[in-house]
């Protein structure tokens, strides 16, 4: 193997489709490793118990059919390990779930199976088990998985390897490498789309016929692209349970633009700064009206981010503020940004720390602010006003669905690559709720959904429009 010859050890990350024989190969390599070295440990860590048992059964079959001449003796073997007594070597099995699994061991051959499906994104589990593999020659680490959406430790590791970062070598196995994925159909005639796919990937009619038949079987081309990807990016985009249609989000990436970055000073000046929290794609336009949607975090440096998304009345994302800041200071920043964008209509989520931000905005005299009309249950017919947007189990699905429809209907224009990345990792969970994938963030998504909702509530005319407007700050764009 080239990598072993060049570096003395093996570090691979393998992205594959369904039923392509990767586990069969890797268990064979692991069995060969432990049965041809003294004092070695091979460890296989799978995502669930049933898969762990299937991999172990596969290894036992290798042992049962091993020629007697080279078959090592076993002792104290059980459902979790095969011990080769004379070699003092062992083949062990584990199931992802316990953060301490693998710790305390020294592992020379690690097969991490279906890493994308490990709990909580697999970050802690993977970090822990990798510490058990010494950075020495003649050690193996193979991270293997089908894709499970954008995000998580496997996705991050794949992206890093694909960009040449670290020592892992990326391997992608497309479905058309499988010789059995073919169908002979004399009456098959490729469509224009299929001919384009054939041209791009070098497929023949038998492979195209198999592809068409499998799509019919699955009743979904998107599901086929998830289970049998042609290229790596397709595997991630069409897997998992994304809220926003992957093909539409993918198309948004072609329209991204590099922003100009600014820092907003305590005096309200907008100073150009490559590390500034504010990203701008379009300056204020006197012919446009603006809204700002805000998602407020606690402000701790290690926690979630606070985000302000600025949309114009045509649905174009023109600016985005993203950073860690105390909630009351975010109120000040919101006011400066709102004034800059022609006294933008601001809707801040009032849940938790958002109330502090809204109070700072109100006490600073900022207008206009979104105010919710709430029926007073103690007084028949009376309406109370509540400052800010309240995200609840009922209102959250509504604004997310409306944002999804806006993306589908091309009513919203998003040039921010970071926001698009969060759209990719925003998923439906098993209980039906929607949140960021484990290890990812959704602050930009929520702020954007609130901003889009603010467009629906934007008053027909602001009182400030009849007055001369002077933007905040001296410097800027």
Residue pairs with C-beta under 8 A, 6 or more apart in sequence:
1 10
3 9
3 10
3 11
3 12
3 169
4 10
7 167
8 137
8 138
9 135
9 136
9 137
9 138
9 139
9 140
10 139
10 140
10 141
10 142
11 141
11 166
11 167
11 168
11 169
12 141
12 142
12 143
12 168
12 169
12 170
12 171
13 142
13 143
13 144
13 154
13 157
13 158
13 161
13 168
13 169
13 170
13 171
14 22
14 142
14 143
14 144
14 145
14 171
14 172
14 173
15 145
15 146
15 147
15 158
15 170
15 171
15 172
15 173
15 232
15 235
16 22
16 144
16 145
16 146
16 172
16 173
17 146
17 173
17 174
17 175
17 227
17 228
17 229
17 235
18 146
18 227
18 228
20 173
20 175
20 177
20 178
22 144
22 173
23 55
23 58
23 113
23 144
24 58
26 111
26 113
26 142
26 144
27 44
27 55
27 58
27 59
27 62
27 111
28 62
29 109
29 140
30 42
30 44
30 59
30 91
30 109
30 111
31 42
31 59
31 62
31 63
31 91
33 40
33 42
33 108
33 109
33 140
34 40
34 41
34 42
34 82
34 84
34 87
34 89
34 90
34 91
34 109
35 66
35 70
35 72
35 84
35 87
35 89
37 87
37 89
37 108
37 138
38 87
38 88
38 89
39 87
39 88
39 89
40 87
40 89
40 90
40 108
40 109
41 89
41 90
41 91
41 92
41 105
41 106
41 107
41 108
41 109
42 89
42 90
42 91
42 92
42 107
42 108
42 109
42 110
42 111
43 92
43 93
43 94
43 102
43 105
43 107
43 109
43 110
43 111
43 129
43 132
44 52
44 55
44 56
44 59
44 91
44 92
44 93
44 94
44 110
44 111
44 113
45 94
45 95
45 96
45 101
45 102
45 110
45 111
45 112
45 113
45 125
45 129
46 52
46 55
46 93
46 94
46 95
46 96
46 113
46 114
47 95
47 96
47 113
47 114
47 115
47 117
47 118
48 95
48 96
48 114
48 117
49 95
51 113
51 114
52 93
52 94
52 95
53 79
55 93
55 113
56 79
56 80
56 93
59 82
59 91
60 82
63 71
63 74
63 82
72 84
72 85
72 86
72 87
72 89
73 84
73 85
73 86
74 82
74 83
74 84
74 85
75 83
75 84
75 85
76 83
76 85
77 83
80 92
80 93
80 94
81 90
81 91
81 92
81 93
82 90
82 91
83 89
83 90
84 90
84 91
92 105
94 101
94 102
95 101
96 118
96 119
96 122
96 125
97 119
97 125
99 124
99 125
99 128
100 128
101 125
101 128
101 129
102 128
102 129
102 132
103 128
103 129
103 131
103 132
104 132
105 132
106 132
106 134
107 129
107 132
107 133
107 139
108 133
108 134
108 138
108 139
108 140
109 139
109 140
110 129
110 130
110 132
110 133
110 140
110 141
110 142
111 142
111 144
112 126
112 129
112 141
112 142
112 143
112 144
113 144
113 145
114 144
114 145
114 146
115 122
115 126
115 143
115 144
115 145
115 152
115 153
115 154
115 157
116 122
116 145
116 146
116 147
116 148
116 149
116 152
116 154
116 155
116 239
117 145
117 148
118 125
118 126
118 152
118 153
118 154
119 125
119 438
120 438
120 439
121 151
121 152
121 153
121 437
121 438
121 439
121 440
122 152
122 153
122 154
123 152
123 153
123 438
123 439
125 153
126 143
126 153
126 157
130 141
133 139
133 141
141 168
143 154
143 157
143 168
145 154
146 227
146 235
146 239
147 154
147 155
147 226
147 229
147 235
147 236
147 239
147 240
148 154
148 239
148 240
149 155
149 236
149 239
149 240
149 241
149 242
149 424
149 425
149 427
149 437
150 236
150 237
150 240
150 242
150 421
150 424
150 425
150 437
150 440
151 240
151 424
151 425
151 436
151 437
151 438
151 439
151 440
152 437
152 438
152 439
152 440
153 439
155 236
156 439
157 168
158 170
158 232
158 236
160 166
160 168
161 168
161 169
161 170
162 170
162 232
170 232
172 231
172 232
172 235
174 201
174 229
174 230
174 231
175 181
175 228
175 229
175 230
176 201
176 203
176 207
176 230
181 207
181 210
181 228
182 206
182 207
182 209
182 210
183 206
183 209
183 210
183 213
184 206
184 209
185 205
185 206
185 209
188 205
188 208
188 209
188 212
190 198
190 205
190 208
194 208
194 211
194 212
197 203
197 208
197 211
197 230
198 204
198 205
198 207
198 208
201 230
203 211
211 224
211 228
214 224
214 228
215 221
215 224
218 224
218 227
222 238
222 246
222 247
223 238
225 234
225 238
226 235
226 238
226 239
229 235
229 238
233 250
237 246
237 247
237 249
237 250
237 424
238 246
240 427
240 437
241 427
241 428
241 429
242 249
242 424
242 426
242 427
242 428
243 400
243 404
243 426
243 427
243 428
243 434
244 403
244 404
244 407
244 423
244 424
244 426
245 404
245 407
245 408
246 424
248 407
248 408
249 407
249 420
249 423
249 424
252 407
252 414
252 420
252 423
253 417
253 420
255 413
255 414
255 415
256 414
256 415
256 416
256 417
256 420
257 281
257 415
259 279
259 280
259 281
259 320
259 415
259 416
260 272
260 279
260 280
260 281
260 477
261 272
261 273
261 274
261 275
261 276
261 278
261 279
261 280
262 270
262 271
262 272
262 273
262 276
262 278
262 280
262 476
262 477
263 270
263 271
263 273
263 275
263 276
263 277
263 278
264 270
264 271
264 276
264 277
264 278
264 321
264 333
264 336
264 337
264 473
265 271
265 473
266 332
267 473
268 336
268 339
268 472
268 473
269 473
269 474
269 475
269 476
270 278
270 336
270 340
270 473
270 475
270 476
270 477
271 475
271 476
272 475
272 477
277 321
277 322
277 323
277 325
278 319
278 320
278 321
278 337
279 319
279 320
279 321
279 322
279 416
279 418
280 318
280 319
280 477
281 316
281 317
281 318
281 319
281 415
281 416
282 312
282 316
282 318
282 319
283 318
283 476
283 477
284 290
284 340
284 341
284 342
284 471
285 312
286 342
288 312
288 313
288 314
288 342
289 312
289 313
289 342
289 344
289 345
289 458
289 462
290 310
290 311
290 312
290 313
290 318
290 341
290 342
290 344
290 345
291 310
291 311
291 313
291 344
291 345
291 346
291 347
291 451
291 454
291 455
291 458
292 308
292 309
292 310
292 311
292 334
292 337
292 338
292 341
292 344
292 345
292 346
292 347
292 451
292 454
293 308
293 309
293 311
293 347
293 348
293 389
293 447
293 448
293 449
293 450
293 451
293 452
293 453
293 454
294 306
294 307
294 308
294 309
294 330
294 334
294 346
294 347
294 348
294 349
294 354
294 357
294 447
294 450
295 306
295 307
295 349
295 354
295 443
295 444
295 446
295 447
295 450
296 306
296 327
296 330
296 348
296 349
296 351
296 352
296 353
296 354
296 356
296 357
297 303
297 304
297 305
297 306
297 324
297 327
297 353
297 443
298 304
298 327
298 352
298 353
299 306
299 324
299 325
299 326
299 327
299 329
299 330
299 353
300 324
301 324
303 324
304 441
304 443
305 322
305 323
305 324
305 441
305 443
306 321
306 322
306 323
306 324
306 325
306 327
306 330
306 443
307 320
307 321
307 322
307 443
307 444
307 446
307 447
308 320
308 321
308 322
308 330
308 333
308 334
308 337
308 447
309 317
309 319
309 320
309 419
309 444
309 447
309 448
309 450
309 451
310 317
310 318
310 319
310 320
310 337
310 341
310 344
310 451
311 317
311 318
311 412
311 448
311 451
311 452
311 454
311 455
312 318
313 455
313 458
314 413
315 406
315 411
315 412
315 413
315 452
315 455
316 412
316 413
316 415
317 412
317 413
317 414
317 415
317 416
317 419
317 448
318 341
319 337
319 341
320 416
320 418
320 419
320 444
321 333
321 337
322 418
322 443
322 444
325 333
327 353
327 354
327 356
327 357
327 360
328 356
328 357
328 359
328 360
329 360
330 357
330 360
331 356
331 357
331 358
331 359
331 360
331 361
331 364
332 360
332 364
334 346
334 348
334 357
334 361
334 366
335 360
335 361
335 364
335 366
335 472
336 472
336 473
337 344
338 344
338 346
338 366
339 366
339 471
339 472
340 471
340 472
340 473
340 476
342 469
342 471
343 367
343 368
343 462
343 464
343 469
345 368
345 369
345 370
345 454
345 457
345 458
345 459
345 462
346 361
346 366
346 368
346 369
346 370
346 454
347 369
347 370
347 388
347 389
347 450
347 451
347 453
347 454
347 457
348 354
348 357
348 358
348 361
348 369
348 370
348 388
348 389
348 450
349 388
349 389
349 390
349 391
349 446
349 450
350 358
350 386
350 387
350 388
350 389
350 390
351 390
351 391
354 388
355 388
358 369
358 387
358 388
361 369
362 369
362 387
367 463
367 464
368 459
368 462
368 464
369 387
369 388
370 387
370 388
370 389
370 454
370 457
371 385
371 386
371 387
371 388
372 385
372 386
372 387
372 388
372 389
372 390
373 383
373 384
373 385
374 383
374 384
374 385
374 386
375 382
375 383
375 384
376 382
376 383
376 384
389 395
389 450
389 453
389 454
391 399
391 446
391 450
393 433
396 434
397 434
399 449
399 450
399 452
399 453
400 434
400 445
400 449
402 449
402 452
402 453
402 456
403 412
403 445
403 448
403 449
403 452
405 411
406 412
406 452
407 414
407 423
412 452
414 420
414 423
414 448
416 444
418 444
419 444
419 445
419 448
422 436
422 440
422 441
422 442
422 443
422 444
422 445
423 445
425 436
425 437
425 440
425 441
425 442
426 434
426 435
426 436
426 437
426 442
426 445
427 434
427 435
427 436
427 437
428 434
429 435
435 442
436 442
436 445
